[in-house]
Amino acid sequence: MEPRLDPALARALDDPALARALDDPALAQALDGPALAQALDDPADAQDRRPEEGAREAVRAYLGAQAAHVRSLAESLAKEHAELLRRLGE
């Protein structure tokens, strides 16, 4: 059986980009389970906020880090192949 996100968490992550990112089965599996629930509940309780707020913050940070990594790789490839790209553009 394929793991599913908690409906409350899915509703909390109402951004369409986040919803698409969370469609990744590996990420959905990582977000499933009591260990993650505990990891979200403890700081939320200490900060007097809902666990969904911490989850949204964590997902946004993860997506931001992934975007930065992909951007860095793309920039490296563009630099390595700058001459070819220039010739193709002629």
Backbone bond lengths (Angstrom), bond angles and torsions (degrees), N, CA, C in turn:
res aa  C-N    CA-C-N  psi(-1)  N-CA   C-N-CA  omega(-1)  CA-C   N-CA-C  phi
1 M - - - 1.448 - - 1.521 109.56 -
2 E 1.320 116.81 131.44 1.459 122.15 -178.98 1.522 110.23 -74.76
3 P 1.360 117.82 132.87 1.460 119.54 -179.52 1.520 111.15 -65.69
4 R 1.314 115.95 146.95 1.463 122.78 179.17 1.521 109.50 -122.17
5 L 1.318 115.37 146.98 1.457 119.80 176.28 1.518 110.49 -72.82
6 D 1.287 115.56 148.24 1.457 121.99 174.28 1.531 108.02 -59.25
7 P 1.341 118.92 130.16 1.469 120.84 -178.57 1.527 113.62 -56.29
8 A 1.332 117.66 -36.30 1.470 119.91 178.92 1.525 110.53 -65.03
9 L 1.312 116.74 -39.89 1.458 120.51 178.00 1.524 109.79 -67.67
10 A 1.310 117.48 -42.35 1.462 121.03 179.07 1.529 110.68 -60.51
11 R 1.332 117.22 -40.99 1.469 120.26 178.33 1.524 110.66 -67.20
12 A 1.325 116.84 -35.87 1.467 120.31 -179.44 1.522 111.02 -66.77
13 L 1.305 116.11 -29.01 1.459 121.04 -179.42 1.530 108.36 -96.13
14 D 1.321 115.83 68.85 1.449 121.05 -170.51 1.525 114.41 -83.46
15 D 1.298 118.53 -3.37 1.455 122.36 178.77 1.529 109.16 -72.25
16 P 1.355 119.00 128.30 1.471 120.37 -178.68 1.529 113.56 -57.92
17 A 1.327 117.70 -36.01 1.470 119.88 178.92 1.528 110.49 -65.64
18 L 1.317 116.62 -39.45 1.458 119.82 177.67 1.523 110.17 -67.10
19 A 1.301 116.83 -39.60 1.464 120.31 179.46 1.528 110.05 -61.28
20 R 1.329 117.46 -42.20 1.476 120.52 178.74 1.526 110.21 -65.18
21 A 1.325 116.86 -42.86 1.465 120.11 -179.73 1.521 110.82 -63.76
22 L 1.329 116.62 -37.62 1.458 120.13 -178.58 1.520 112.52 -75.91
23 D 1.321 117.44 -5.15 1.455 120.83 176.76 1.538 109.99 -74.67
24 D 1.328 116.94 -9.09 1.456 122.61 177.81 1.528 109.15 -67.51
25 P 1.349 118.97 118.45 1.467 120.90 -177.14 1.532 113.65 -58.40
26 A 1.329 117.42 -36.72 1.465 119.65 -179.75 1.522 110.42 -65.31
27 L 1.332 116.96 -40.71 1.451 120.16 179.03 1.526 110.22 -69.33
28 A 1.321 116.86 -39.59 1.465 120.31 177.92 1.524 110.28 -61.16
29 Q 1.320 117.19 -40.24 1.468 120.75 179.47 1.531 110.13 -65.84
30 A 1.331 116.51 -39.53 1.459 119.93 179.25 1.524 111.41 -66.04
31 L 1.322 116.92 -27.76 1.456 121.14 -179.60 1.519 112.61 -87.80
32 D 1.311 117.34 6.92 1.457 121.20 -176.88 1.526 109.32 -107.02
33 G 1.303 117.56 132.45 1.452 119.44 171.80 1.504 114.34 128.98
34 P 1.335 114.76 160.61 1.461 120.62 -176.60 1.527 113.87 -68.36
35 A 1.320 117.73 -30.07 1.469 119.18 -179.36 1.524 110.52 -64.18
36 L 1.319 116.72 -41.15 1.460 119.68 178.88 1.528 110.08 -68.82
37 A 1.310 116.80 -41.02 1.467 119.95 178.96 1.526 109.88 -58.19
38 Q 1.312 117.13 -44.32 1.465 121.15 178.52 1.521 110.67 -64.76
39 A 1.335 116.38 -41.70 1.460 120.48 -179.82 1.529 111.48 -63.31
40 L 1.323 117.51 -30.91 1.461 121.01 177.55 1.532 111.83 -83.21
41 D 1.314 115.95 -36.98 1.466 120.33 -176.26 1.529 112.77 -67.48
42 D 1.316 117.74 -42.64 1.464 120.56 -175.16 1.529 112.83 -61.06
43 P 1.351 119.35 -54.63 1.472 117.37 179.79 1.526 112.36 -67.46
44 A 1.319 117.21 -31.92 1.468 119.62 178.41 1.526 109.82 -62.24
45 D 1.316 115.79 -44.47 1.456 119.85 179.18 1.531 110.57 -62.97
46 A 1.312 116.80 -43.04 1.462 121.12 -179.05 1.526 111.72 -65.65
47 Q 1.326 116.83 -30.11 1.467 121.27 -177.64 1.527 112.14 -99.75
48 D 1.323 116.70 6.09 1.460 122.60 178.94 1.529 111.63 53.75
49 R 1.325 115.14 51.34 1.458 121.09 175.38 1.514 109.56 -142.15
50 R 1.319 116.45 172.79 1.455 121.07 -177.49 1.528 110.55 -82.47
51 P 1.332 118.72 146.84 1.469 121.32 178.75 1.535 112.26 -58.13
52 E 1.328 116.66 -31.46 1.466 119.89 179.93 1.523 111.90 -62.09
53 E 1.333 116.22 -32.30 1.464 119.47 177.96 1.528 110.36 -65.33
54 G 1.322 116.22 -43.14 1.468 120.06 177.38 1.510 111.80 -65.74
55 A 1.338 116.61 -37.76 1.468 120.28 178.70 1.516 110.32 -64.54
56 R 1.328 116.65 -44.45 1.471 119.93 179.64 1.523 109.78 -60.99
57 E 1.321 116.89 -44.67 1.463 121.69 179.31 1.531 110.96 -60.55
58 A 1.329 116.41 -43.76 1.468 120.93 -179.37 1.521 111.44 -65.90
59 V 1.320 117.09 -41.93 1.469 120.23 179.95 1.520 110.19 -66.10
60 R 1.330 116.80 -42.93 1.471 119.41 177.99 1.536 110.54 -61.12
61 A 1.325 117.41 -41.11 1.466 120.76 178.36 1.526 110.65 -64.10
62 Y 1.335 116.36 -42.48 1.463 121.19 178.63 1.529 110.54 -61.86
63 L 1.324 116.24 -47.41 1.458 119.79 -179.40 1.521 111.41 -65.07
64 G 1.325 116.83 -37.24 1.460 120.05 176.95 1.521 111.88 -63.75
65 A 1.325 116.42 -41.91 1.468 120.74 178.52 1.520 110.73 -65.74
66 Q 1.326 116.89 -40.63 1.464 120.16 178.55 1.527 110.90 -65.50
67 A 1.325 117.59 -41.48 1.461 121.35 178.63 1.526 110.65 -62.72
68 A 1.322 116.77 -41.95 1.470 120.54 178.63 1.529 110.86 -63.83
69 H 1.323 116.48 -40.31 1.463 120.68 179.31 1.530 110.79 -64.49
70 V 1.319 116.64 -46.13 1.471 120.71 179.61 1.522 110.37 -63.70
71 R 1.334 116.63 -41.89 1.462 120.69 178.35 1.526 110.35 -60.93
72 S 1.330 117.41 -41.60 1.462 121.92 179.17 1.529 111.05 -62.77
73 L 1.325 116.29 -43.73 1.467 119.93 177.76 1.518 111.28 -63.37
74 A 1.321 117.10 -42.17 1.466 120.67 179.77 1.525 110.92 -63.74
75 E 1.332 116.87 -41.17 1.461 120.42 178.28 1.523 111.00 -64.12
76 S 1.326 117.35 -39.76 1.469 120.87 178.22 1.533 110.92 -63.57
77 L 1.318 115.58 -45.19 1.469 119.31 178.38 1.523 111.41 -62.19
78 A 1.321 116.76 -41.55 1.461 120.50 179.70 1.527 110.74 -63.10
79 K 1.344 117.06 -40.85 1.465 119.99 178.92 1.526 110.84 -66.18
80 E 1.332 116.23 -42.77 1.460 120.42 -179.05 1.525 112.04 -65.00
81 H 1.310 116.80 -29.46 1.472 120.63 -175.88 1.523 112.08 -115.72
82 A 1.323 116.94 25.73 1.455 121.65 -176.46 1.524 112.13 -58.04
83 E 1.311 117.50 -43.65 1.471 120.61 -178.26 1.524 110.56 -63.83
84 L 1.317 117.55 -44.74 1.463 120.92 178.64 1.536 110.08 -62.95
85 L 1.305 116.47 -44.22 1.458 119.37 179.13 1.518 111.43 -62.21
86 R 1.328 116.95 -39.15 1.470 121.00 177.73 1.519 110.63 -62.42
87 R 1.357 116.75 -45.20 1.471 119.93 179.92 1.511 112.13 -65.98
88 L 1.315 118.06 -37.05 1.459 121.00 178.21 1.529 111.31 -66.71
89 G 1.310 116.56 -28.14 1.448 120.90 -179.69 1.513 113.63 -80.12
90 E 1.330 118.14 -9.89 1.481 121.38 -178.84 1.500 111.74 -75.57
